[in-house]
Amino acid sequence: QVHVGEAGGGLVQPGGSLRLSCAASGTLFRLRTMGWYRQAPGKQREFVAAITSAGTTNYAASVKGRFTISRDNAQNTTYLQLNSLKPEDTAVYYCNAVLASVRTWGQGTQVTVSS
């Protein structure tokens, strides 16, 4: 069974940057597709970015060019670099790990973009 935990959220001004990290337990990390989602108050959870075991990345249109997903298989960790943040990026950011159609979610980390 895999466990997933996020870190790195916080309060940042518009135009600022944050780096989120997601650590996953277990020995099969390198085989998992890792993804980031977010959920703003009163809205449904939405896809942000994902990276496959081969390193292929995919982004939501709203974050493409501003956010970068990466992974370090030696550290069992996925990162999401958030640049040029906007108030509309405010949300709880969730990480998930996917293997053989089984998806495991973390508890989320709050990102607040406000002046």
Buried (B, 14 or more C-beta within 10 A) or exposed (E): EBEBBBEBBEEBEEEBEBEBBBBBBBEBBEBBBBBBBBBBEEEEBEBBBBBBBEEEEBBBEBBEEBBBBBBEEEEBBBBBBBBEBEEEBBBBBBBBBBBEEEEBBBEBBEBBBEE
